[in-house]
Amino acid sequence: MECWLLPLGILCIAFLYSSVGHAGASGYIAILALSAVPIGEIRPITLTLNIVVAILGGWNFYRAGHCSIQLIWPLVIASVPFAFLGGYLKLPNGILHLLLGTVLWGSAVRFLFRPKEETVLSPPTRPTLLATGSVLGLLSGLTGTGGGIFLTPWMLWRKWAPTKTVAAVSVIFILVNSISGLVGYVSSARSLPKVGWILFCVAIVGGWIGSRWGSRHYSPLWIQRLLALVLLIAGAKLIFIR
């Protein structure tokens, strides 16, 4: 991949993902895997960019009034230890990625052809949120992502909250799990990830603009359509890029 295409790809991924309350882990992995970045450096670079974009996204969605503490804290508390556990488990990657990628593609199709904002919501119970955080935290650790790519479609399908609230909850969920994953990496590798300043800067620009537009200007229907595109990209990454 040409040297200028990598920063451009990171910029586009940061903008697209942050506009729907995500940080871009799946997209970064795909872009970095197609570039000359050594395979051992992809995961820590991805987690670092994820944290930066998630901070910006969380701030913009919070300032726009879309956060829900009642939804966030049970998910976060339950996800962190299971994200660590997922990072240590060794499962057949081919089977795991094929199943998860298929699920993401199925969710994308639903949002493309039935992109409607629910008017009747069904708020979850606390035990349900704790169970969801545990399962998705485990998936987060197994796949090396922040977990939001699984949380967002699940919350929308279960009608737990309006679309923009779901986006706000997801980006904070991603932030916490990405920090947890990066701490685990630094603890085992005894080194900090080396992220080029160009990638760092373009992630900040894309994350700020995308989350700003997503939290204040995009309609819920457009957010769901963009989310469908994000799910298609993430599903392709899981299935075709290992």
Secondary structure, 3 states (H helix, E strand, C coil): CCCCHHHHHHHHHHHHHHCCCCCCHHHHHHHHHCCCCCHHHHHHHHHHHHHHHHHHHHHHHHHCCCCCHHHHHHHHHHHHHHHHHHHHCCCCHHHHHHHHHHHHHHHHHHHHHCCCCCCCCCCCCHHHHHHHHHHHHHHHHHHCCCCHHHHHHHHHHCCCCCHHHHHHHHHHHHHHHHHHHHHHHHHHHCCCCCCCHHHHHHHHHHHHHHHHHHHHCCCHHHHHHHHHHHHHHHHHHHHHCC
